[in-house]
Amino acid sequence: MRPDPFTYHQPQSLAEASSLVAELGDGATFYAGGTELLLLIKMQLAKYDHLVNLKKIDGLRKIAVEHDRLVVGALATHNDIALNPTVSKHCPSLSRLCGEIANIRVRVAGTIGGNLCFAEPRADPPVLLAALDAEMRLVSAHASRVVPASEFFLGPFETAREPDEILTTIEIPLGTGTASVERMKQGNYSLATAAISRRERHQTWIGFGGGPPKRLGGTGALLDRDYGRTSEEALFAAVAEDIVDLEIPSDIEAGESYRRHLIAVAVKRALASLHETEATGVH
């Protein structure tokens, strides 16, 4: 299919881009990598009269350590992040995850910011970023604010970002601690994702293809109490209790009960990966 005609704008600053979208209203949206947006437009599942390109704006692709935080520009591609030595050194779990997303064509074109703002419920970065206590910096023509990753994702294809706000950076606090992420995949997509981080305490987050990332409080408490001695039976029971009230999708890819099992397996593998990371001393 071919998309309906639209006007293509190339602003030179954040303020100009934000003002354009605010002025043009519902018929306008920001354009970054376009891997998901253009597909929807071509399939006529979304219609926009105006696309506001962000690629001409300086600084949105940077990756650097600033004030004890790893700062990743929203226009950094998945491939940029996977190959960046700063990310590999300070946040290897993110480097590894971005190197496994979809296929090389998507990784080269798709941006981390586009992935996060699109909020596809099967996306994996939101799960890991929530476990890492990452924050999203949002900028409009008149203001800026920071939203924790744990509060940024509201539901399938829904975030806390206002229409005229631009996600500029993802900021991950650094320090002693480890993190791991594991995916249970069907083709290029995940049926279940689990991320575990440990600083003073464990955080266990999951993605299950049906909503925003979910924190497993009981599972985290179990790991705080029995870390290194947690049996598979106890771990699976804790995960099952944490997700008992979740509405888990059942579709052609996997039934509900199978997805519940895969969530527990993903948590088990993420925990094993965390143990391995700590044993090797490579954080």
N, C-alpha and C positions, 0 to 999 in steps of 0.2 A: 504494500500500500504506500501511497505518497501522502505526506502531510498536507494539510490545508495551508495556504499562504500565510506567512507571518512576517512582521518587521523585525529586523535584527539590529540591536543597539550595542555599541561598544563604548561604554563609559570609561573614563580614565581614573576615576577615584571612587572610593566607597560611598562618599556623600552623594555623588552624581548618580551612582547605580541605585542607591536606596531611594533617592528622590524620584527617579524615573518610575520605579515600581509603585511607589506610593501614588504618584500622579496618574499612572495608567490603569491602576486598579486590578480587578480580578482577571483581566485579560492578559496580564503580564506576569512573568516569572523569571527568576535568575537561571542562568545557564552556566554550567561548569564543564564537567567531562561529557555529559550528555548520554552516557551509555544506557541509562534507564529512562530518562526523560524523553529522548528522541524516539525510543522504541514505543512508548505510550502514545506519543503524538502520531507516529506513523500508523499505529494500529487504531487510531482515532478513539482511544480510550481517554485521552485528555486533549483539550483544545486551548491554545494560547495565541492571541493576535500579536504578542510582542515577546521576544526572548531577549533578555538583558545579559550579555556576555560579561563574565567577571575576569576573563583571562588576561585582559590588558592592564589590570590593576596591580601595581607593584607590591611585592611582599607577601602575597597570599600563598606562595609555594615554598616558603622558607622552612627549614628544619634546623633547630638550634637548641642549646641548653641556655636558659636564662633564669637567673635567680632560683636555682635548685628545682627547676621545672624543665621537662622536655616539652618544647613548643613546636607543634606541627602545624604548618599552614594548611588551611582547608583545601587549597587547590593542589597540594601535593598528591600525586597519583599513588595508587597502591604500590606500583613498581618503585617509585621514588623512595617510599618508606621501607620497602623490603630490602633495598640495596644500600640504604644510607648507613654509613658506619656509626654515626652518632646514635641512631635508633638501635642498631645492633648491640651497641655497648650498654646503653642505659635502659632499654626496654626490649629485650630480645623476643619476648612473647608477641609483641606487636609486629616486629619485623617478620617473624615467622608466619603469623596469621596473614599479613598483607601479601606475602609471597605465595600463599595458597589460595587466594580468592579467585574463584571462577577460572578464567583462562588468561593467557598472556595478553590477548587483545584487550580484554576488559581491564587487566591490571595496568597496562600502559596508558589507556585513555581515561579510565574511571578515577575520580578523585575521592579522597577520604571524606571531604565535606559533602560532596554530592551523595555519597553513600549514606551518611548520617542524616542528612536533611530529608532524603527520600523515605527513610524509615521503613524499608521493606522488612516485613516481619521475620524473614528467614536470614537477614543479614547478621554477620558474626561480629564485626567491630563493636557494635553497641554493648554486647555482653562483656567483652574484655575491658572496654573503657570504663564501664560501671565498676568492675572489680578493681580497676586501677585508681579509682577516685579521681578520674579525669574531669576537667571542666571545659565547657564550651563558651567561647567568647563571641558574643553577638553584638553587631554594630549596625546602627541605622544612621540616617542623616543628622539626627538630633541627640543620640544617646548611645551608650554601650552598657552591656551588663554581662555577667558571668552566670551560667547555669550549670550545676553539677550534671554529669552524664546520667546519674541515677534518676534525675528529674527531667531530663531533656526529652526522653521518648515517652509519649503518652499512649500510643496505640498503633495499630497497623497504619502506616503512611501518615502518622500524625506526630508532631513534635511541639515543643514549647516555643518555637521560633515564630515571631510575628511575620506577616507577609513581606514587610519592607526591611526586615532585619537580615543581615548577612553574617553567616558563620565565618569568622576570620581565622581563628586558631583553635586547636585542641591542645590543652595544657595538662600534662601529667606530672604530678609531684614525684620527685626523686628521693632516694634515701635507702636505708637498709630495708630489705624485703625482697620477696620473690613473687612471681606470678606465672600461671600457666593457663593454657586454653586448649580445649580439645573439641573436635567436631565429629558428629556422626553424619556422614554425607550420603546423599542420593544424587549421583551425577555431580553437578557444580554447586548444588544447594545443600544446606544442612537441615537435617530433620531434628537435630538437637545439638545444642552447643553448651559447654560448661566452661566457666573461667573461675579460678581460685587464686586469690592473692593472700599474702600473709605479711603483715607488719607486726604490730602488737597482737592483733587478732586476725582470724581468718575471715575472709569474705568469699562467699560462694554465690555466683550468679549463673543463671541459665537463660538460654533462648530456646523457644520451642515452636517457632513458626506461627504463633497465634496472638502475639501481643508484644508489649515492651519487655525488656529484660526483667527477670524476677530474681530477687535476692532470697536465698534459702537460709533463713535465720536459724532454724533448728540444726541444719547440717553444719553451719558455721560453728555453732555452740558445741556440737559433738567433736569437731576437729580441735577446737580450743581445749577441750577437756582430755581427749584421748589421742591427740596427734601422734602419729607413729605407731599407735597400737589399735587403730580403728579397724575393726573387722569388716569384711565386705557385707555381711549380713546386717550389721548395725548401720553401716553407711547407706545401704539400699533402703532400710526401714526409715531412716531419717529423711532421705530424699522423698520417699513416698508420702510421708506425713506432711512435708513442706508443700507438696504439689497437689494434695488431695482435692483442694477446692478450685484448682485452676481449670479453666475451660481449654482442654487440649484438642487441637484440630484432629479430625479423622477424615482423610481424603484418599485419593487414588495413590498417593505416595506412601502413606502409612496410616494404620488405624490408631485409635486413641490409646489402647492398652500397649501397643508396640512402641508408640512414642514415649509413653511413661517409662517403659523399660529402657529405651535409648537415652533418656535424660539421666537416669541413674548410672548407666554405663559411661556416659560422657563425664559425669562427675567423678566416677572411679578412675577413669583414665587421666583426667586433669589432676587428680590427687597424686597419682603415680608419677606424672610428669613433674609435679611440684617437688616430690621427694627426690627425684633424680636431679633436678636443678640444684636443690640445696646440697645434695651429696657431692656434686662436682664443683660447687662453689662458684659457678658461673651464673650471675644474677642478671 
